[in-house]
Amino acid sequence: MHNEREGRCESCSKEKTDRIPIRRVVEKLDAAFSRNDLAEAGRLLAFWEKEARALADFHGLLEILSEEIGYFRRTGDRARGLAAVSEAFALIEELGLSDSASGATIYVNGATTMKAFGRAAEAMPYYMRAKKILEENLPSDSYLLAALFNNMASAYDELDAFEKAEECYRAAIRILAKSVDNDGEIAVSYVNLAHLYYDRDKTDPRIASLLETAWSYLMSERLPHDGNYAFICSKCAPSFGFFGYFAREAALRRAAEEIYAGT
């Protein structure tokens, strides 16, 4: 592998004259995730975190930590996930990014990992901070706002704030529906709404309708059958099984497996 330190002046070793190639790193990570190769993704993250620290590339380190936040959430590593969140949030402040859209995006990512590991109440202030920043800096139909609302909704649900959770899910769907590229994410929102209604009233007749709507979006001909679609299928499959739609659960699992096997 290319030595990123080649040609570095030792007399300038304390200056941040080198950077990790973050764009190339992210491309490799995306390729690993598209194959569901979590072992390779973990190897890449560990290597480039070490490199960023060695080079004192704190912006690069923040990018790596942000990727690790999602990675450890996905692998269920609570201790390392929360440690990455804590360090990333501190770096956001140190680098003067606390009022930027990029910083807000990491706040959302970190808050979502906090919620995933049982800290929904502690996550909420970061969601609210990110909401203020993103609404001030992005157009109202931004995908990042939709992601924020979806993740906030999940935290509200865990805190039994059902009305606020529904408002956030509906807001996310309205934003996502403005683009033809978001059918998969819309499906996830409808599945989450079905769970929300179930948590509030297990006999709510709207649950079946929400699942039918989610299925129609999952089956959309506009959806490319790529790694992201496989991930969405793998996320939605257990929910369809939970509600008794076992054939659909199996179909989604099979679709994800076939995509991962072919990438």
Secondary structure as GFF3:
##gff-version 3
##sequence-region A 1 263
A	DSSP	three_ten_helix	10	12	.	.	.	ID=ss1
A	DSSP	alpha_helix	22	34	.	.	.	ID=ss2
A	DSSP	alpha_helix	38	54	.	.	.	ID=ss3
A	DSSP	alpha_helix	58	75	.	.	.	ID=ss4
A	DSSP	alpha_helix	78	94	.	.	.	ID=ss5
A	DSSP	alpha_helix	101	116	.	.	.	ID=ss6
A	DSSP	alpha_helix	120	137	.	.	.	ID=ss7
A	DSSP	alpha_helix	143	158	.	.	.	ID=ss8
A	DSSP	alpha_helix	162	176	.	.	.	ID=ss9
A	DSSP	alpha_helix	183	200	.	.	.	ID=ss10
A	DSSP	alpha_helix	206	218	.	.	.	ID=ss11
A	DSSP	alpha_helix	227	242	.	.	.	ID=ss12
A	DSSP	alpha_helix	246	262	.	.	.	ID=ss13
###
